[in-house]
Amino acid sequence: MSSTSHVPATTPDPQDELLDALRTLVPDAFPDGDLDVGALLQTLGATEAARPSFSFTWPGIEQARADARIPTTATLSPDPSASLNWDDTRDVLIEGDNLQVLKLLKNGYSGQAKLIYIDPPYNTGETFTYNDDYSVPESEYLRATGQLDEQGNATTSKIENAGRKHAPWLTMMFPRLAVARHLLRRDGVILVSIDNNEVHHLRLLLDAVFGAANFIDTMTWRGARKGDGKLTAGGQDYILVYARDKEYLKANDVRWREDKPGLEPIYAKVAELQAEYAGDWEAATKAMRAWYRSLPEEDPSRAQEHYERIDENGVWFSDNISSPNYRENLIYDWKGYKPPENGWRYEKATMQRLHDEGRLIYPADKSKRVQIKSYLHMHEQWAPASVFYKDRRSASKALKELMGSKVFDNPKNTDVLARLFHSMTGDGDLIVDFFAGSGSTGHAVWEQNPEDGKTRHWLLVQVPEKPDEDEQSGKAAIKAGYKTIFEITAERLRRAAALLQPSGEGAPKLGFRLFRSRPTNLIIEAPIVVTEGMTGDDYVQTALANVQGEPVIAGADPLAVSWEVALKATDTQLDAKVTEHQLDGVTVYEFTAADAAAASAGRLLISMDKFDLATADALLLTDDDTLILRGDKVDDSTTLTLAPRLQSKLVLLERVPREVSL
Ligand SMILES: C[S@@+](CC[C@H](N)C(=O)[O-])C[C@H]1O[C@@H](n2cnc3c(N)ncnc32)[C@H](O)[C@@H]1O
């Protein structure tokens, strides 16, 4: 049921519109809901920061902001031989540092992901050691927090350096979240797993990146109690949930729904009691109550224990039948009973139908309220729980069985992830996880798709870090021949595909395209350094040599270079279909979007070979096509003929961009 809409009395306030647009563009300038001019200036890189009204900061925030801004020269290189069913899949697994990879995805995937799930390193150690580049030396931390002066003398007798543990973690997380935000669709959502070590900081960090107004919930995932808990039992962790644009979800009346767990055993028990008590519904109800009480506290069926009354139609509880809001037309007497204050929940015709179906319960005392039988089979879905129980050890056990030994610690349970994906995403949606670990997110999507008949896709990123030899799992991984965690991710997904591959004609072929983050194939032009004795003529000669020089590293694979230019110069996605055309010794790659709806009118054609007008004719080039060519392999007459036709859709790969006047 959607709420009523109304015609606004005035045209929109342009200032509010501007603020709204700014809030969408720069949410971290609204840390507390209102515009923080200082934060805005900082985001823009302006130096004169105004005094912030409220802000979350840590030593390293400047570095974090810079990390988010600095462009990367890296590329993503396809590796079809390490992929699984390259031609038939839209799922993508990327080896690399996620910050670089996220930056490379920005062109093709801006506003494309429906859901991002991440489970970053929890920062449980004394210092955060995932990437040494992010650690802050103690002296630097103390100086940044005003505890040491410039000469290195203590400014306070009580030195605090506990924050040193958190600062590097925050510095690592901020740019990744800031770049990842661009990938979300307007109705998208991000879910971040975390434990007590950083949950408080992460909430503030997500407020800063996504805007506090987009906070949805902190889900609590109860696992097994910690055996060694001295004060409290612990054992829980959290999933922070933020919308890309919560207002948009509200305006579109978005509802996340999942099937209530634990219904099957309830229905089985009800059927048994209906047969056993045949019409003695009071006795059946008593037995049903006793059965609920016999279940362990965390049994999912217990969440439905208010459905305890049994009749021939099923199990029900007696629900109130008053309207949630006052409605004039719902105020009427019904069979001698007065209406509730706000009126009945239904109009007269519906009340009559419910009466005829025997759904209404009439108390003997007419001053009491009429109730309605609310049957469980009519309410089998609900919003995903904010607190839920799932023993995480079962995930470790399942992964160990799949991999043959325990090669990875603390994987997430695929059934928990699958349930979340089920309620928050739908057909065709893209799910991204850029701290992939063992690849549970991909596995969970493959588990869920056949369950609800949807086709979701995934994109996972995992850094090729070495297994930790100090851990049992690391030793087992090395023994099993895995050189990196990424190799574990890929192998887990290969095994999951074999396990889950649906049979039957037309069943989707499970698989993934594997890309690796690699240094660029392009020659990045360094500025000419003027040295002593260099004449103006020398300078011009060097500049000319640069212009004419090859723009691509010698020996680079043309297909990999074509992918690189496609990713950097267009909005090509990694599931694009690539067709190779061979035209008189000239290779031309045609990139076609996998999602037909996203395909533009023209083709994207890329060639790294010598290219002339004859090749253009053989390709049946149209004015809608985009053509990317190496500047050093195309002569001026070809360029001057094609440029007026294709305009900005003729893209030249050159060391130093030439002006082509049309
Ligand atoms: C807590 S684990 C994720 C576990 C995963 N949810 C699962 O179920 O298996 C975090 C993962 O992020 C990876 N990681 C850490 N820093 C990364 C980075 N900069 N880029 C990509 N992956 C990274 C780690 O190697 C680790 O595998």
The ligand as a Gaussian input file, in Angstrom:
#p B3LYP/6-31G(d) Opt

LIG

0 1
 C       37.212000     -11.017000       6.157000
 S       37.763000     -11.565000       4.654000
 C       36.320000     -11.781000       3.703000
 C       35.721000     -13.143000       3.867000
 C       34.583000     -13.431000       2.939000
 N       33.410000     -12.670000       3.269000
 C       34.242000     -14.899000       2.935000
 O       33.128000     -15.262000       3.252000
 O       35.122000     -15.685000       2.613000
 C       38.480000     -10.138000       3.965000
 C       39.206000     -10.402000       2.670000
 O       39.555000      -9.171000       2.079000
 C       40.800000      -9.333000       1.440000
 N       41.411000      -8.015000       1.278000
 C       42.045000      -7.262000       2.204000
 N       42.492000      -6.120000       1.670000
 C       42.110000      -6.131000       0.366000
 C       42.275000      -5.229000      -0.721000
 N       42.928000      -4.084000      -0.551000
 N       41.764000      -5.555000      -1.916000
 C       41.094000      -6.714000      -2.083000
 N       40.922000      -7.626000      -1.101000
 C       41.420000      -7.340000       0.110000
 C       41.575000     -10.226000       2.370000
 O       42.600000     -10.886000       1.660000
 C       40.496000     -11.187000       2.840000
 O       40.473000     -12.311000       2.036000

